[in-house]
Amino acid sequence: MRPRLSGDLRRANRVEVMRSFYGGRTLTRGDVAAQLGVSVATAGTIIGELTAAGLLAETQSTRSGGGRPASQLTMRAGAPYLVGVDLAETHVIAEIFDQAMTRVGHFQMPVAPTDDDPDSVVGHVVDSIQGVIAGLAGVSAADVAGVGVSLPGQVDREGGVSVHAPNWGWHGVPFTSLFTRRCDLPVLLDNPLKAITLAEMMFGEAGDHDDSVVVNLGTGVGLGVVAEGRLLRGRTNSAGEWGHTVLVADGLPCHCGSRGCVEAYVGAAALLDLLTEVDPDSPLLVPGDQAATVAKLAEAARRADPVAVATLERFARPLGMALANAVNMLNPELLVVGGWVSAAFGEPLLAAVEPVVKEFSLTVPYDAVTLAASRIADNPVSLGMAVLAFETFVLP
């Protein structure tokens, strides 16, 4: 393990201080010191560096207990801007944020699951980035400090490589190299599990819990882990591949090449298969369009449509079992269910799943956990990637 150098520690401290201000928080130096467990002098030194760099601004002073007024600080809005990209098997979503992490632009385009050629996918990403920048009046690419792109599957962050994206059949795709041939903006890559978990830590309910699990339900599925207040990455950035743990021995085939994986039973494709089994001629089925089918299915479930309700109940069984495995294994305080499939259904999905989680969880860890649907208004994947871009390309 590489020893942490003093420069690494100083940068880590600056990141932690800035994270205290995400979400529009206004804090004093004393507040920051208390949150981080450091002296007010240490917090003041770091805040001074960040203020000098134009990242924090003093807003007002407050007087407490008759002492000297304490300055209130907040993140400074405006340029430079950051772009976060949620690249999934069915869509590309590019969102642009100012340096206070306020979303100021959104661009989305559909992608067919069969459109899996790396050059084509990179082209969609670049088009989306250009589209979201063009949609913001008075902003050009020169005002953008960097881009964070979320790639499904296993990602080598330092090498800029998609190591393995099972649903596309990618192995060792040099994504950053392909990107930089078309776009000269600084770019970093990560996995959506890390992005969505970071977003929940900084802007969602996970920020109030030291031990959390954040589940991402989409075409692919996985989970992020917050352990003792830290995002768990694992040795090769692969922590959280819950979707490729085995739920049924010798079960349904999975895109990863194995059988019986969680993803084969609770991914979007599995949900559509269940709908087809319940009613092969259902008008809710939109051929070749996962997202549209899920949206119609979710809307029908809210109307208590019998076919939709039956499909959701059948889907909740394997999903609840898989979530119970995570509860038993990781013993979190909070389990947040997110991702585009979860966002489409909202609370009805949680209501269907929770009894199954209880049935298959051990009593003590189940009693300790709270299940919640993600309530982040922005796309949590693009938000998390914008945070990573900010901390990589803007923080001094």
VENSULNOR-V171124 format. One record per helix or strand of 2 or more residues. SS is the DSSP state (~ for helix, > for strand). FROM is the first residue (numbers start at 1). LEN is the number of residues. If there is no record, write none. Layout:
SS & FROM & LEN
SS & FROM & LEN
This chain:
~ & 6 & 16
~ & 29 & 8
~ & 40 & 13
> & 56 & 7
> & 70 & 6
> & 81 & 7
> & 91 & 7
> & 103 & 8
~ & 118 & 17
~ & 141 & 3
> & 144 & 8
> & 154 & 3
> & 161 & 5
> & 170 & 4
~ & 175 & 6
> & 187 & 5
~ & 192 & 12
~ & 205 & 4
> & 212 & 6
> & 221 & 7
> & 230 & 2
~ & 242 & 3
~ & 262 & 5
~ & 268 & 11
~ & 290 & 13
~ & 306 & 25
> & 334 & 5
~ & 340 & 6
~ & 347 & 14
~ & 363 & 6
> & 370 & 4
~ & 380 & 14
